[in-house]
Amino acid sequence: MRKRLLLVLTFAVLSISSAPAQTQEPGVVRLPWDQWTAHFGDDPQCAQIVASGCTRGPLKFEDWSFANQWQRIEIALPADLQSTPQLGLLVQGEQPVYEVFVNGQRIGGSDRFATLRTPQYSRELFSFPSKLANQGRLVIAIHAQAIHTSNHVDGFVSAIAPIDRIQALRDEDTLRYLASSWLHYLCYAAMFGAGIVFFLLFGVNTRAHEYFWLGARLCTLLVFRLAELASVIDLSMPAWLALSSSALFNGLSPAFSIEFVFSFLGRPVPKVFRALQILGLLNAVPLLLLLPLPSSPFYAVARFADSPYVHHPGIGAILLSALGFLMLLPVCFKSRLPEMRWIGAAALFFAIEESNRMAHFLHLPSLRQDIFWNGLDIDLRAISNLLFAIVMLVAMTFRFRRIQDRNRKVEQEIAAARSIQQILIPDQLPSIPGLFIESAYIPAQEVGGDFFQILPIPNSDDPAHPSVFIVLGDVSGKGLKAAMTVSLIVGTLRTYAEFYSSPSELLAGLNRRLHGRGDGFATCLALMVTPSGRVTVSNAAHPNPYLNGKEIDTEPNLPLGLILDIAYSEITLQLNESDKFALVTDGVVEATSASTRELFGFDRTQAISAQPASSIAETARDFGKGAPQADDITVLTIARILEPQPSLV
């Protein structure tokens, strides 16, 4: 642990300057990977000094595959090393080392060759006596589950040195690598920070899914680098974890990219891109290696998992998903918003660079990914991804701010509509001689689509005892649009109540007013009550009223606003003393139980219709407690009371 801490501190010091290029070192023999040969298979003869059948050709990174393989190199040992009693072999690469042989003798390796549960010993030290050299020549053979080389352009090179020098050599290589690659890791750490910011933006506005997918895309890029860094400074990351992170996030990369593009465009993902997402999951096929399969099927699956038939289509899916970012360009560059052009430029840059990298893996013509300047490795992929993250962060922050401003304006409009509706839906009911009227109003949202009005009708013969229009209705839909329709209806009712003398005429006039004003409609129940208790009822497709706990049948009619000329029918009733009328909207009848999904229904409504308005509304709401209130609940109850007669003295 102290050595690791020392390495990290030294890295921090060296990160302020570029590392010098690697030079020839006295007493050290380097083993460049391009001088090794490779052989697929599990032939034990490949460990021997003479193994003519175990030389296929020069080792290339493109030969990387999860299957039994041998790598061999033959060297001439310098005289100074031949005279050194004990030598050290430093094997450096990016995959676990399992068995190492020198001139046919096993000098070390993993105790559990057929598993991936050992630590990721990608930079392991081995010791062997110099007397193993046969006339100054050494044949080094590595038996591994995958080729053991460096994917990095200026990666680690294996070496032989005196045993007391080999540990220092590994530390020097580590510091040299960190000093040349600090910009690489800094870029990916910054990308991870940008990804966290996008996750936070998504947490504030969970409807903006593009923030989530972009955050996922950026954060997963750091996972690969962490596995790489863990092998550099020997954090003993298990090989299965390194394999899992690489395979899983390579497989998810096309999915994240495609989801971001189409979430940004506000469009569903087309089937062809869904197929690309599925194809990209081929990159996760190596996860099959973690299954506890027997030895022979295990390697058969391993060989197939990294064959060109699986590997190349998976890489091709990443390539096509990167090109999918080009779909953002027309939308971004045609927009009048300045930040959209920045997003378009970032998407274009990202698509070109990522496509170039994938083309390299598919052995297609591509540009170089790394540039070395004064010992510093300038990784174009890391820089391009960081620039993409920064531009997207700035642009999407401006976009987020604009969306929030728009949402605030909508909230202000809703608040204004709610204020208007509170004025239109009376809290204090007018006092009507001879009638006792109660109301209950529970909107499903901040603004509702139910309405009711109690409108006295002047009586010139007896001004102290006017008739009254009582109107209850429900506008289709909810929210701001329904609230605006309610405002129109209430204004119309207050105007028409002075000119019409019957509920049917009032509904017919209201129907003409609503016709042609949108694709919605309204149900409505209109009553006119005279001082004598005579009640005239007209219904426009609204739930029937209840009198003393019994439903009053009315002739069914069409809702308001659908057809221009409709004649609404009427029925007449007598409201005697202590009789009670109950009017409800369908929010009462359609209240739904959260546990059984059962409707409150007409029978329950009728059973409680003789109760006060507030009791009816609360009973319906309590029935649906636990489930979102689907519709507004409005109840009116009307009871006739006889006024006391003045006493005669």
LOKEMI-892586 format. One record per residue (C-alpha): residue in three letters; x, y, z. Coordinates in steps of 0.25 Angstrom, whole numbers, padded with zeros to 4 digits, always signed. Example, Ala and Ser with C-alpha at 12.3 -4.5 7.8 and 13.67 -1.06 7.14 Angstrom:
ALA+0049-0018+0031 SER+0055-0004+0029 
***
This chain:
MET+0000+0000+0000 ARG+0012+0010+0003 LYS+0018+0007-0010 ARG+0004+0010-0017 LEU+0003+0023-0010 LEU+0017+0026-0014 LEU+0014+0024-0028 VAL+0002+0032-0028 LEU+0009+0044-0021 THR+0021+0043-0031 PHE+0010+0043-0042 ALA+0005+0056-0037 VAL+0018+0062-0037 LEU+0022+0057-0051 SER+0008+0061-0057 ILE+0012+0075-0058 SER+0022+0072-0068 SER+0024+0063-0080 ALA+0032+0050-0078 PRO+0044+0048-0087 ALA+0044+0037-0097 GLN+0049+0023-0093 THR+0064+0021-0096 GLN+0073+0009-0096 GLU+0076+0004-0082 PRO+0089-0003-0079 GLY+0087-0017-0073 VAL+0073-0018-0078 VAL+0067-0026-0090 ARG+0054-0021-0095 LEU+0045-0031-0102 PRO+0036-0023-0112 TRP+0023-0029-0115 ASP+0025-0029-0130 GLN+0036-0039-0128 TRP+0028-0049-0122 THR+0020-0060-0130 ALA+0007-0066-0127 HIS+0000-0079-0127 PHE-0014-0083-0124 GLY-0017-0096-0117 ASP-0013-0103-0104 ASP-0001-0111-0109 PRO+0009-0113-0098 GLN+0021-0114-0108 CYS+0020-0099-0110 ALA+0027-0098-0096 GLN+0039-0105-0101 ILE+0052-0099-0108 VAL+0049-0106-0121 ALA+0035-0105-0125 SER+0034-0103-0140 GLY+0019-0105-0140 CYS+0016-0094-0131 THR+0020-0082-0139 ARG+0009-0076-0147 GLY+0015-0062-0150 PRO+0017-0049-0143 LEU+0008-0045-0131 LYS-0002-0034-0134 PHE-0012-0027-0125 GLU-0023-0031-0135 ASP-0020-0046-0131 TRP-0026-0043-0117 SER-0036-0054-0114 PHE-0041-0061-0102 ALA-0036-0075-0104 ASN-0023-0084-0101 GLN-0011-0077-0108 TRP+0004-0078-0107 GLN+0013-0066-0110 ARG+0028-0069-0112 ILE+0041-0060-0113 GLU+0055-0065-0115 ILE+0066-0055-0110 ALA+0081-0055-0109 LEU+0085-0052-0094 PRO+0096-0042-0093 ALA+0109-0046-0086 ASP+0106-0037-0074 LEU+0093-0044-0071 GLN+0099-0058-0074 SER+0108-0055-0062 THR+0097-0051-0053 PRO+0092-0062-0044 GLN+0078-0059-0043 LEU+0070-0051-0054 GLY+0056-0045-0053 LEU+0046-0045-0064 LEU+0036-0034-0065 VAL+0023-0038-0073 GLN+0015-0026-0076 GLY+0002-0026-0083 GLU-0013-0024-0082 GLN-0018-0038-0079 PRO-0016-0048-0068 VAL-0003-0056-0069 TYR-0005-0071-0065 GLU+0008-0079-0069 VAL+0022-0074-0073 PHE+0033-0084-0078 VAL+0047-0081-0080 ASN+0054-0091-0088 GLY+0044-0101-0085 GLN+0043-0099-0070 ARG+0031-0093-0064 ILE+0035-0081-0055 GLY+0022-0077-0050 GLY+0008-0073-0053 SER-0007-0074-0048 ASP-0011-0085-0039 ARG-0025-0085-0046 PHE-0022-0085-0061 ALA-0036-0088-0066 THR-0043-0077-0058 LEU-0044-0062-0058 ARG-0045-0061-0043 THR-0030-0058-0041 PRO-0025-0044-0040 GLN-0022-0036-0053 TYR-0007-0039-0052 SER-0004-0031-0065 ARG+0010-0027-0060 GLU+0016-0038-0052 LEU+0030-0041-0048 PHE+0036-0055-0050 SER+0050-0060-0045 PHE+0059-0070-0052 PRO+0074-0074-0051 SER+0082-0070-0063 LYS+0088-0084-0064 LEU+0075-0087-0071 ALA+0080-0080-0084 ASN+0085-0090-0094 GLN+0098-0085-0100 GLY+0093-0071-0097 ARG+0080-0073-0103 LEU+0066-0072-0097 VAL+0052-0076-0102 ILE+0041-0070-0094 ALA+0027-0075-0095 ILE+0015-0070-0089 HIS+0003-0079-0089 ALA-0010-0070-0087 GLN-0025-0070-0088 ALA-0023-0058-0097 ILE-0011-0051-0104 HIS-0003-0043-0095 THR+0001-0030-0101 SER-0002-0015-0100 ASN-0013-0008-0107 HIS-0007+0005-0103 VAL+0001+0011-0115 ASP+0013+0014-0105 GLY+0009+0003-0096 PHE+0018-0006-0086 VAL+0029-0015-0092 SER+0033-0027-0085 ALA+0048-0028-0081 ILE+0059-0036-0074 ALA+0068-0030-0064 PRO+0076-0035-0051 ILE+0066-0039-0040 ASP+0070-0027-0032 ARG+0067-0017-0043 ILE+0054-0023-0048 GLN+0045-0017-0038 ALA+0051-0003-0040 LEU+0050-0005-0055 ARG+0035-0007-0053 ASP+0033+0005-0045 GLU+0041+0013-0055 ASP+0032+0008-0066 THR+0020+0012-0057 LEU+0024+0026-0055 ARG+0028+0028-0069 TYR+0014+0023-0074 LEU+0007+0032-0063 ALA+0015+0044-0067 SER+0012+0042-0082 SER-0003+0039-0080 TRP-0008+0048-0069 LEU-0015+0056-0079 HIS-0022+0044-0084 TYR-0028+0041-0070 LEU-0031+0055-0067 CYS-0040+0056-0079 TYR-0048+0044-0075 ALA-0049+0048-0061 ALA-0055+0062-0066 MET-0064+0054-0075 PHE-0069+0046-0063 GLY-0072+0059-0055 ALA-0080+0064-0067 GLY-0088+0052-0067 ILE-0091+0053-0053 VAL-0096+0068-0056 PHE-0105+0062-0067 PHE-0111+0052-0057 LEU-0114+0063-0047 LEU-0121+0071-0058 PHE-0129+0059-0061 GLY-0132+0058-0046 VAL-0138+0072-0047 ASN-0146+0069-0060 THR-0149+0054-0061 ARG-0156+0056-0074 ALA-0143+0061-0081 HIS-0138+0047-0084 GLU-0127+0052-0093 TYR-0120+0056-0080 PHE-0120+0042-0074 TRP-0115+0035-0087 LEU-0104+0046-0089 GLY-0099+0044-0074 ALA-0099+0029-0076 ARG-0091+0030-0089 LEU-0080+0039-0082 CYS-0079+0032-0069 THR-0077+0018-0075 LEU-0065+0024-0083 LEU-0057+0025-0070 VAL-0060+0010-0066 PHE-0051+0005-0077 ARG-0040+0015-0072 LEU-0041+0011-0058 ALA-0039-0004-0062 GLU-0027+0000-0070 LEU-0021+0009-0058 ALA-0023-0002-0048 SER-0014-0011-0057 VAL-0004+0000-0057 ILE-0003+0002-0042 ASP-0006-0012-0038 LEU-0019-0010-0031 SER-0021-0025-0032 MET-0035-0024-0039 PRO-0040-0038-0042 ALA-0039-0042-0056 TRP-0054-0045-0057 LEU-0057-0031-0052 ALA-0048-0025-0063 LEU-0055-0034-0073 SER-0069-0030-0069 SER-0067-0015-0069 SER-0061-0016-0083 ALA-0071-0025-0089 LEU-0083-0019-0082 PHE-0081-0005-0085 ASN-0076-0008-0099 GLY-0089-0015-0101 LEU-0097-0003-0095 SER-0090+0008-0103 PRO-0098+0007-0115 ALA-0111+0007-0107 PHE-0107+0019-0099 SER-0103+0027-0112 ILE-0116+0023-0120 GLU-0125+0026-0108 PHE-0119+0040-0106 VAL-0120+0044-0121 PHE-0135+0040-0122 SER-0138+0045-0108 PHE-0132+0058-0112 LEU-0140+0058-0125 GLY-0153+0055-0117 ARG-0155+0043-0126 PRO-0157+0028-0123 VAL-0145+0019-0127 PRO-0148+0013-0141 LYS-0147-0002-0142 VAL-0134-0002-0150 PHE-0127+0006-0139 ARG-0133-0004-0129 ALA-0126-0015-0137 LEU-0113-0007-0136 GLN-0115-0007-0121 ILE-0117-0022-0120 LEU-0105-0024-0130 GLY-0097-0016-0120 LEU-0099-0025-0109 LEU-0090-0035-0117 ASN-0079-0028-0110 ALA-0084-0033-0097 VAL-0083-0048-0102 PRO-0070-0050-0094 LEU-0078-0049-0081 LEU-0081-0064-0085 LEU-0067-0067-0080 LEU-0071-0064-0066 LEU-0081-0076-0066 PRO-0075-0089-0059 LEU-0074-0097-0071 PRO-0065-0109-0072 SER-0052-0107-0078 SER-0054-0111-0093 PRO-0067-0105-0095 PHE-0062-0092-0088 TYR-0051-0090-0098 ALA-0060-0093-0110 VAL-0070-0082-0105 ALA-0058-0073-0103 ARG-0052-0075-0117 PHE-0066-0073-0123 ALA-0069-0060-0114 ASP-0056-0053-0120 SER-0057-0058-0134 PRO-0059-0048-0145 TYR-0073-0053-0147 VAL-0077-0048-0133 HIS-0066-0037-0131 HIS-0067-0029-0144 PRO-0082-0028-0144 GLY-0082-0023-0130 ILE-0071-0012-0133 GLY-0079-0009-0146 ALA-0091-0006-0137 ILE-0083+0004-0129 LEU-0078+0010-0142 LEU-0092+0012-0148 SER-0098+0017-0134 ALA-0087+0028-0135 LEU-0091+0032-0149 GLY-0105+0033-0143 PHE-0101+0046-0137 LEU-0101+0052-0151 MET-0116+0051-0150 LEU-0115+0063-0140 LEU-0109+0072-0150 PRO-0121+0076-0158 VAL-0129+0079-0146 CYS-0117+0087-0139 PHE-0113+0095-0151 LYS-0127+0099-0155 SER-0130+0104-0141 ARG-0130+0119-0138 LEU-0125+0116-0124 PRO-0110+0118-0123 GLU-0107+0107-0114 MET-0113+0097-0124 ARG-0102+0100-0134 TRP-0092+0097-0123 ILE-0099+0084-0120 GLY-0098+0081-0135 ALA-0083+0084-0136 ALA-0080+0075-0124 ALA-0089+0064-0130 LEU-0081+0065-0143 PHE-0068+0065-0137 PHE-0072+0053-0128 ALA-0077+0045-0139 ILE-0065+0047-0148 GLU-0055+0043-0137 GLU-0063+0031-0131 SER-0065+0026-0145 ASN-0050+0027-0148 ARG-0047+0019-0136 MET-0057+0008-0139 ALA-0052+0008-0154 HIS-0038+0005-0148 PHE-0043-0007-0140 LEU-0050-0012-0153 HIS-0037-0011-0161 LEU-0042+0000-0169 PRO-0035+0013-0173 SER-0034+0022-0161 LEU-0025+0033-0156 ARG-0016+0032-0144 GLN-0022+0033-0130 ASP-0010+0037-0122 ILE+0000+0048-0124 PHE+0013+0049-0116 TRP+0019+0062-0113 ASN+0031+0064-0104 GLY+0028+0051-0097 LEU+0013+0054-0095 ASP+0003+0045-0101 ILE-0008+0053-0107 ASP-0020+0044-0108 LEU-0029+0050-0119 ARG-0041+0041-0114 ALA-0040+0046-0100 ILE-0039+0060-0104 SER-0050+0059-0114 ASN-0059+0053-0104 LEU-0056+0063-0094 LEU-0059+0075-0104 PHE-0072+0068-0107 ALA-0076+0067-0092 ILE-0072+0081-0089 VAL-0080+0087-0102 MET-0092+0078-0099 LEU-0091+0082-0084 VAL-0091+0097-0087 ALA-0102+0096-0098 MET-0111+0086-0091 THR-0110+0095-0078 PHE-0115+0107-0087 ARG-0126+0098-0092 PHE-0129+0093-0078 ARG-0130+0108-0074 ARG-0139+0111-0085 ILE-0148+0099-0083 GLN-0149+0103-0068 ASP-0153+0118-0072 ARG-0164+0112-0081 ASN-0169+0103-0070 ARG-0169+0115-0060 LYS-0178+0123-0070 VAL-0187+0111-0072 GLU-0188+0110-0056 GLN-0191+0125-0056 GLU-0202+0123-0066 ILE-0208+0111-0059 ALA-0207+0119-0046 ALA-0215+0130-0053 ALA-0225+0120-0059 ARG-0227+0115-0045 SER-0229+0129-0039 ILE-0239+0131-0050 GLN-0246+0118-0048 GLN-0247+0121-0033 ILE-0255+0133-0036 LEU-0264+0126-0046 ILE-0266+0114-0037 PRO-0273+0121-0025 ASP-0268+0118-0011 GLN-0279+0126-0005 LEU-0293+0121-0010 PRO-0303+0132-0012 SER-0315+0131-0002 ILE-0328+0127-0009 PRO-0340+0128-0001 GLY-0347+0115+0001 LEU-0335+0107-0003 PHE-0323+0101+0005 ILE-0311+0098-0005 GLU-0298+0092-0002 SER-0286+0089-0011 ALA-0273+0081-0011 TYR-0262+0083-0022 ILE-0250+0074-0022 PRO-0242+0076-0035 ALA-0233+0065-0040 GLN-0222+0075-0044 GLU-0218+0089-0041 VAL-0229+0094-0050 GLY-0241+0086-0053 GLY-0252+0083-0064 ASP-0264+0083-0055 PHE-0273+0095-0053 PHE-0286+0099-0046 GLN-0294+0112-0045 ILE-0305+0117-0037 LEU-0312+0128-0044 PRO-0324+0135-0038 ILE-0335+0139-0048 PRO-0341+0153-0045 ASN-0356+0152-0042 SER-0363+0165-0045 ASP-0376+0160-0038 ASP-0369+0156-0025 PRO-0354+0161-0025 ALA-0352+0155-0011 HIS-0355+0141-0016 PRO-0347+0139-0030 SER-0346+0126-0038 VAL-0332+0121-0039 PHE-0324+0114-0050 ILE-0315+0103-0044 VAL-0305+0097-0054 LEU-0295+0086-0052 GLY-0286+0081-0063 ASP-0273+0074-0067 VAL-0263+0078-0079 SER-0256+0067-0086 GLY-0241+0067-0083 LYS-0233+0073-0071 GLY-0223+0084-0069 LEU-0222+0098-0075 LYS-0230+0095-0087 ALA-0242+0090-0079 ALA-0241+0102-0070 MET-0242+0111-0081 THR-0254+0104-0087 VAL-0260+0105-0073 SER-0257+0120-0073 LEU-0265+0121-0086 ILE-0277+0113-0081 VAL-0278+0121-0068 GLY-0278+0134-0075 THR-0288+0130-0085 LEU-0297+0124-0074 ARG-0297+0137-0067 THR-0301+0145-0079 TYR-0311+0135-0084 ALA-0318+0134-0071 GLU-0324+0148-0072 PHE-0330+0144-0086 TYR-0335+0130-0085 SER-0347+0125-0077 SER-0345+0110-0077 PRO-0333+0100-0075 SER-0335+0094-0089 GLU-0333+0108-0096 LEU-0321+0111-0087 LEU-0314+0098-0091 ALA-0318+0100-0106 GLY-0312+0114-0105 LEU-0299+0109-0098 ASN-0298+0098-0109 ARG-0298+0108-0120 ARG-0287+0116-0113 LEU-0278+0104-0111 HIS-0280+0098-0125 GLY-0268+0099-0134 ARG-0259+0104-0123 GLY-0249+0092-0122 ASP-0250+0077-0122 GLY-0256+0076-0108 PHE-0270+0075-0102 ALA-0277+0077-0089 THR-0288+0070-0082 CYS-0297+0078-0074 LEU-0310+0077-0065 ALA-0318+0090-0064 LEU-0330+0092-0053 MET-0339+0103-0051 VAL-0346+0104-0038 THR-0358+0113-0035 PRO-0362+0119-0022 SER-0373+0109-0021 GLY-0363+0097-0022 ARG-0366+0094-0037 VAL-0353+0088-0043 THR-0351+0087-0058 VAL-0339+0078-0062 SER-0332+0078-0075 ASN-0320+0068-0078 ALA-0309+0069-0088 ALA-0302+0055-0086 HIS-0299+0057-0071 PRO-0301+0047-0060 ASN-0316+0047-0055 PRO-0319+0055-0042 TYR-0324+0048-0030 LEU-0337+0052-0022 ASN-0338+0047-0007 GLY-0328+0035-0011 LYS-0334+0031-0024 GLU-0329+0033-0038 ILE-0338+0042-0046 ASP-0338+0037-0061 THR-0336+0048-0071 GLU-0337+0047-0086 PRO-0322+0044-0092 ASN-0317+0055-0101 LEU-0304+0059-0108 PRO-0293+0066-0100 LEU-0291+0081-0103 GLY-0283+0086-0114 LEU-0284+0074-0124 ILE-0296+0077-0133 LEU-0301+0091-0135 ASP-0316+0090-0135 ILE-0321+0081-0123 ALA-0334+0082-0116 TYR-0332+0078-0102 SER-0344+0072-0095 GLU-0349+0075-0081 ILE-0356+0068-0069 THR-0363+0075-0058 LEU-0363+0071-0043 GLN-0369+0076-0030 LEU-0359+0079-0019 ASN-0366+0078-0005 GLU-0362+0082+0008 SER-0350+0074+0013 ASP-0348+0068-0001 LYS-0333+0067-0005 PHE-0328+0068-0019 ALA-0313+0063-0022 LEU-0305+0066-0034 VAL-0292+0059-0037 THR-0281+0059-0048 ASP-0275+0046-0053 GLY-0263+0048-0044 VAL-0272+0042-0033 VAL-0277+0030-0041 GLU-0263+0027-0047 ALA-0255+0028-0034 THR-0246+0015-0034 SER-0241+0007-0023 ALA-0226+0006-0023 SER-0226-0009-0018 THR-0237-0015-0026 ARG-0238-0005-0038 GLU-0253-0005-0036 LEU-0262+0007-0039 PHE-0270+0014-0028 GLY-0282+0012-0038 PHE-0296+0017-0039 ASP-0301+0008-0028 ARG-0292+0013-0017 THR-0294+0028-0022 GLN-0309+0026-0021 ALA-0308+0020-0007 ILE-0301+0032-0001 SER-0308+0042-0010 ALA-0317+0047+0002 GLN-0305+0051+0010 PRO-0299+0065+0010 ALA-0290+0070-0002 SER-0277+0069+0005 SER-0280+0055+0011 ILE-0283+0050-0003 ALA-0270+0056-0009 GLU-0261+0051+0002 THR-0267+0037+0002 ALA-0264+0036-0013 ARG-0250+0042-0011 ASP-0247+0032+0001 PHE-0252+0020-0008 GLY-0241+0024-0018 LYS-0230+0027-0008 GLY-0216+0022-0012 ALA-0219+0023-0027 PRO-0217+0036-0034 GLN-0230+0044-0035 ALA-0235+0042-0050 ASP-0246+0052-0051 ASP-0251+0065-0043 ILE-0261+0062-0033 THR-0273+0072-0031 VAL-0286+0070-0023 LEU-0298+0080-0021 THR-0309+0077-0012 ILE-0322+0085-0012 ALA-0333+0084-0001 ARG-0346+0092+0000 ILE-0349+0099+0013 LEU-0361+0107+0017 GLU-0359+0121+0022 PRO-0365+0124+0035 GLN-0378+0132+0034 PRO-0378+0145+0042 SER-0387+0144+0054 LEU-0400+0152+0055 VAL-0401+0161+0068 
***
